[in-house]
Amino acid sequence: MSLEEMDLEIDQVYEGSRNGNSSDDPLPRLLGVDNGAGFRHLGKRPGTETLKLLVLKSNFNDPDWPDHLDYETGLLTYYGDNKKVGDLHSTPRQGNLILKNLFETTHASSHSAHFPVILVFGGTGIYRDVRFLGLAVPGAASLGPDEDLVALWRSNGPSETRFQNYKARFTVLDVARISRAWLTDVANGNAVESPHAPKAWLDWVFSRKYRPLVAPHSLDIRSKAQQLPAGKVDKNIIQLIYENYCDDPFAFERCAVAIAQLMMPDIEYIDLTRPWRDGGRDAIGKYKIGTGKSAIDVEFALEAKCYQSNTGVGVKALSRLISRLRHRQFGILVTTSYLSEQAYQELKEDGHPIVIIAANDIVRLIKEKISSDKIAIANWLESLAK
């Protein structure tokens, strides 16, 4: 079957040719879009009322703009196309202007009967083949209108010139297959009227009801490989942190606290235990659940382990943290390495309330919340000591 006739199925790979140039791109034949960069379209851009189809494509390997799809929640993080110094909305493919219009329409007081179909694809690393990741809509049930599209500041070049780019959040809907019949109707401008339109998409268009495609991990125990960074850039980031603190574990405790706050921003109070009083808990604090006067505080204890990547945190160190947790407390373990298989297994089997922030988690948080630039990270680490 040719690409022009195929349905779209979740995680299906669509292969292009093998000429070694832009003609290898399968998306033009698959959907009728061009072979440009991340934003592809059918219809007239950038307005939502004239845009029929939008394709978001990412290789998910840009350290400065870490696009990410959370398979467990169906939440997609996608960065705009102003990736160098310039006006936020004046980009050649009008990607950021499209994002602005999409989210404005999403949060408008009245819902239009027309909305562009958004399809998400990821690169496979093999020529220009792509993997279909899903049918997406702007925003998420858990995010407000001030949270799903945010203009971030970045700096670039020798003069550190500042500029902005969008960070957008989408929900991938629970739609396993998109029929060729609907794709044809979409191209003809009949997405909503089509009898082939997915119900989950129609529910969102008319009532903004989010039905995400969630895929929880069948195994809760992460392997060593899953806890350690894989790419060169990611390995360099965790090595930078390790080398900064390997001779001063007490200083790493302050860094571990900052990392925990990056992951859990509702930590409202935290206190480092003094070195001579340290009985196993490097910090204690309170985590806020809820908002306003209805909120409650839950106490936690944090332990930090600055280890080389080939040295895992074992059962003994984990047991030390567990034994010191009081009733209704939870624990946080932050390490520049990984939790050993036996320790992880005991943690999960016994149901201990401990959050594991391993090396790979640290790298992801640093790239997303701080930077992927070594100088910027070093400056951030230095600021923690002040």
C-alpha positions in Angstrom: 0.0 0.0 0.0 1.3 3.5 -0.9 1.8 6.2 1.7 -1.1 8.2 0.1 -3.5 5.3 1.0 -2.3 4.5 4.5 -4.2 5.2 7.7 -2.3 6.6 10.6 -1.7 4.3 13.6 -0.1 5.1 16.9 3.6 4.4 16.9 3.6 3.1 13.3 6.7 4.0 11.4 6.2 5.5 7.9 9.3 5.1 5.7 10.4 7.4 3.0 12.9 6.9 0.2 16.6 6.3 0.6 18.1 9.1 -1.7 19.9 10.8 1.1 18.2 14.2 0.6 15.0 16.0 1.4 13.0 13.9 -1.1 13.3 11.0 1.5 10.7 12.8 3.7 7.5 10.6 3.7 5.2 13.4 5.1 4.5 15.1 1.7 3.2 11.8 0.3 1.5 10.7 3.5 -0.3 14.0 4.2 0.2 16.4 1.3 2.3 18.8 3.3 5.7 20.2 2.4 9.1 18.9 3.5 10.0 21.9 5.6 10.9 22.0 9.3 8.9 21.3 12.4 5.7 23.1 11.4 3.9 21.7 8.3 0.4 22.6 7.2 -2.5 22.4 4.8 -4.7 25.4 4.3 -3.8 29.1 4.8 -1.6 30.0 7.8 -1.4 31.4 10.4 -5.1 31.8 11.2 -7.0 28.9 12.8 -10.1 29.6 10.7 -8.2 29.0 7.5 -5.7 26.3 8.6 -6.9 22.8 7.9 -4.1 20.6 9.1 -1.0 21.2 11.2 1.8 18.7 11.5 4.2 19.0 14.4 7.4 17.1 13.8 10.4 16.7 16.1 13.5 14.6 16.4 13.3 15.1 20.2 17.1 15.6 20.4 17.6 19.3 20.5 19.3 20.0 23.9 18.4 23.7 23.8 14.7 23.1 23.0 13.8 19.7 24.6 10.5 18.7 23.0 9.1 15.9 25.1 6.1 13.5 25.0 5.1 12.0 28.3 3.6 8.7 27.4 2.2 8.2 30.9 0.1 11.3 30.8 -0.3 12.1 27.1 1.2 15.6 27.6 3.4 16.9 24.8 5.8 19.8 25.3 6.7 21.5 22.0 8.9 24.5 21.5 8.2 27.2 18.9 10.4 28.1 15.9 12.1 31.3 17.2 15.2 29.5 18.2 17.7 32.3 17.6 17.7 36.1 18.2 14.7 37.7 16.6 11.1 38.8 17.1 8.9 36.2 18.8 6.3 36.1 16.1 8.3 37.0 13.0 9.6 33.5 12.0 9.8 32.3 8.4 7.3 29.5 8.8 5.0 31.5 11.2 5.2 28.7 13.6 5.0 30.9 16.7 2.2 32.9 15.3 0.3 29.7 14.6 0.8 28.6 18.2 -0.4 32.0 19.5 -3.6 31.7 17.4 -4.2 28.1 18.3 -4.1 28.8 22.1 -6.1 32.0 21.8 -8.8 30.1 20.0 -8.7 27.3 22.5 -9.4 29.7 25.4 -11.9 31.9 23.6 -15.2 32.3 25.4 -17.1 30.8 22.4 -16.0 27.7 20.5 -15.8 27.8 16.8 -17.1 24.8 14.8 -13.8 24.7 13.0 -10.4 23.9 14.4 -7.2 22.7 12.6 -6.3 19.0 13.0 -3.0 18.7 14.7 -0.9 15.6 14.1 2.4 14.8 15.9 5.3 12.9 14.4 8.8 12.0 15.7 11.9 11.1 13.9 13.3 7.6 14.1 16.9 8.3 13.4 16.7 6.3 10.2 17.0 8.5 7.1 13.8 10.7 7.3 11.4 8.0 8.5 8.8 9.2 11.0 6.8 7.7 13.8 3.2 8.7 14.3 2.8 9.9 17.9 -0.8 10.9 17.9 -3.7 13.4 17.3 -3.1 16.4 19.6 -5.1 19.4 20.8 -3.8 22.6 22.6 -3.6 22.6 26.4 -4.5 20.0 29.0 -7.1 19.5 31.6 -4.6 20.2 34.4 -3.3 23.4 32.9 -4.8 26.9 32.9 -4.7 29.4 30.1 -1.6 31.1 31.6 0.3 27.8 31.8 -0.1 26.0 28.4 1.6 28.5 26.2 4.5 30.5 27.8 7.1 32.8 26.2 10.5 31.9 27.6 13.6 34.1 27.6 16.8 32.7 26.3 20.2 34.3 25.4 22.4 33.6 22.4 25.7 34.6 20.9 28.9 36.2 22.3 26.9 39.2 23.4 24.4 37.1 25.2 21.5 38.8 23.3 18.2 37.9 24.8 15.2 36.7 22.9 11.9 34.8 23.4 10.5 31.5 22.2 7.3 29.7 23.0 6.9 26.6 25.1 3.6 25.0 24.2 1.8 22.1 25.9 -0.6 19.8 24.0 -2.6 16.8 24.9 -2.4 13.7 22.7 -5.9 12.3 22.5 -6.9 8.7 23.0 -7.2 7.9 19.3 -5.4 4.8 18.2 -6.1 5.1 14.4 -6.9 7.9 12.0 -8.6 6.7 8.9 -7.5 7.8 5.4 -11.1 8.7 4.8 -11.0 11.4 7.5 -7.6 12.6 6.3 -9.2 13.2 2.9 -12.1 15.1 4.5 -9.6 17.2 6.5 -7.7 18.1 3.3 -11.1 19.1 1.8 -12.0 21.3 4.7 -14.6 19.0 6.2 -12.9 17.8 9.4 -15.8 18.4 11.7 -18.6 17.4 9.4 -16.9 14.2 8.4 -18.5 11.0 9.6 -15.0 9.6 10.1 -13.9 12.2 12.6 -12.8 10.6 15.9 -15.2 11.2 18.8 -12.4 12.2 21.2 -11.5 15.0 18.9 -15.1 16.2 18.3 -15.6 16.2 22.1 -12.7 18.5 22.4 -13.7 20.8 19.5 -17.2 21.4 20.8 -16.8 21.1 24.6 -13.0 21.3 25.3 -13.2 17.9 26.9 -9.7 16.3 27.2 -9.4 12.5 26.8 -5.6 11.9 26.8 -3.9 8.8 25.5 -2.3 7.5 28.7 0.1 4.6 28.7 1.4 3.8 32.2 4.6 1.8 32.4 3.9 -1.8 33.1 7.0 -2.0 35.2 7.6 0.5 38.0 11.2 -0.6 38.5 13.5 1.5 36.3 16.7 -0.2 35.0 20.1 1.2 35.4 20.0 2.3 31.7 16.7 4.1 32.3 18.1 6.1 35.2 21.4 7.2 33.5 21.7 9.7 30.6 22.5 8.2 27.2 23.6 11.0 24.9 26.9 12.8 25.0 25.4 16.2 25.9 23.4 14.6 28.7 26.4 12.7 30.1 28.4 15.9 30.1 25.7 17.7 32.1 25.6 15.1 34.9 29.4 14.8 34.9 29.7 18.6 35.3 27.4 18.4 38.4 29.3 15.4 39.8 32.8 17.0 39.3 31.5 20.2 41.0 30.5 18.4 44.2 32.4 15.1 44.4 34.9 16.5 46.9 32.2 18.3 48.9 29.1 16.1 49.5 27.7 18.7 52.0 27.6 21.3 49.2 25.8 18.8 47.0 23.0 18.7 49.5 22.1 22.3 48.6 22.2 21.4 44.9 19.9 18.3 45.6 17.4 20.6 47.4 17.3 22.9 44.3 16.9 19.9 42.0 14.0 18.6 44.1 12.4 22.0 43.9 12.7 22.0 40.1 10.7 18.7 40.0 8.3 19.6 42.8 7.7 23.4 42.8 5.2 23.1 45.6 7.9 22.5 48.1 7.3 25.5 50.4 9.8 24.9 53.2 13.1 23.1 53.3 15.9 23.0 55.9 19.3 21.5 55.5 20.4 19.5 58.5 23.8 20.5 59.9 26.7 18.2 59.0 27.4 17.3 62.7 23.7 16.6 63.4 23.2 14.6 60.2 21.5 11.3 61.1 20.8 10.3 57.6 18.4 13.0 56.5 20.3 15.7 54.5 17.2 18.0 54.5 13.7 18.1 55.9 10.8 20.1 54.6 7.2 20.5 53.8 5.3 19.9 50.5 2.1 21.8 49.9 -0.9 19.9 48.5 -3.8 21.9 47.3 -4.3 25.7 47.2 -5.3 28.5 49.5 -6.9 27.7 52.8 -7.7 24.2 51.7 -4.1 23.3 51.3 -2.3 20.9 53.6 1.4 20.4 54.3 3.1 17.0 54.1 6.5 16.6 55.7 9.4 14.9 53.8 13.0 14.0 54.3 15.6 14.3 51.6 18.9 12.5 51.1 21.5 13.4 48.6 24.1 11.0 47.0 26.8 12.5 44.8 28.1 9.3 43.1 29.9 8.5 39.9 27.6 7.0 37.2 29.1 3.5 37.6 28.4 3.5 41.4 24.8 2.9 42.3 22.9 3.7 45.5 22.4 0.4 47.2 20.0 -1.1 49.8 22.0 0.1 52.8 21.7 3.8 51.8 18.0 3.5 50.9 17.2 1.7 54.1 18.9 4.5 56.1 16.5 7.0 54.6 13.5 4.7 55.1 14.3 4.0 58.7 14.3 7.7 59.5 10.9 8.5 57.9 8.3 9.4 60.5 4.6 8.6 60.3 3.0 10.4 57.3 6.3 11.5 55.9 7.7 10.7 52.5 11.2 10.6 51.3 13.2 12.1 48.3 16.4 10.5 47.2 18.5 12.6 44.8 21.6 11.0 43.2 23.9 11.7 40.3 23.9 8.0 39.6 21.2 5.4 39.9 19.3 3.2 42.4 20.5 -0.4 42.3 18.1 -3.0 41.0 17.7 -4.8 44.3 17.1 -1.5 46.2 14.6 -0.4 43.6 12.8 -3.7 43.8 12.5 -3.6 47.6 11.3 0.0 47.4 8.5 -0.9 45.1 7.5 -4.2 46.6 7.3 -2.8 50.1 5.5 0.4 48.9 7.7 2.9 50.6 6.8 6.5 49.8 10.1 7.7 48.3 10.6 9.8 45.2 13.7 8.8 43.2 15.5 11.5 41.3 18.2 9.8 39.4 20.9 11.1 37.0 18.6 11.0 34.0 15.9 12.9 35.9 18.4 15.5 37.0 19.5 16.1 33.4 16.0 16.4 32.1 15.1 18.9 34.8 18.3 21.0 34.2 17.7 21.1 30.4 14.0 22.0 30.8 14.2 24.5 33.7 17.8 25.9 33.6 19.7 25.3 30.3 21.7 22.8 28.3 24.6 25.2 28.0 27.6 24.2 30.3 28.4 27.8 31.2 24.8 28.6 32.1 24.6 25.4 34.2 27.9 26.2 35.9 26.6 29.7 36.7 23.5 28.2 38.2 25.5 25.8 40.4 27.7 28.7 41.5 24.6 30.7 42.5 23.5 27.9 44.8 26.5 28.4 47.0 25.6 32.1 47.6 
